[in-house]
Amino acid sequence: MMNTFTAIFEKVDNWYIGYVAELPGANVQEKTLDEARESLKEAIELILHTNREMAEREIIGKDVIRESLEVTI
């Protein structure tokens, strides 16, 4: 599944600061823009993976309905 996020990069002194507008906590600091882009992708993947694992643990033993949900913004 492919998702699209808004990456924002800012040059501060000799660093590139990057974050994702839609995903609080997804932020990086790297020396090059390419490194910042790659690190930000990894941060997004890690956050989503961790959030899914935490959600799975919360529903163990519960009667839940699981379905896909698409949102257009």
Secondary structure as GFF3:
##gff-version 3
##sequence-region A 1 73
A	DSSP	beta_strand	7	12	.	.	.	ID=ss1
A	DSSP	beta_strand	15	20	.	.	.	ID=ss2
A	DSSP	beta_strand	27	30	.	.	.	ID=ss3
A	DSSP	alpha_helix	33	58	.	.	.	ID=ss4
###
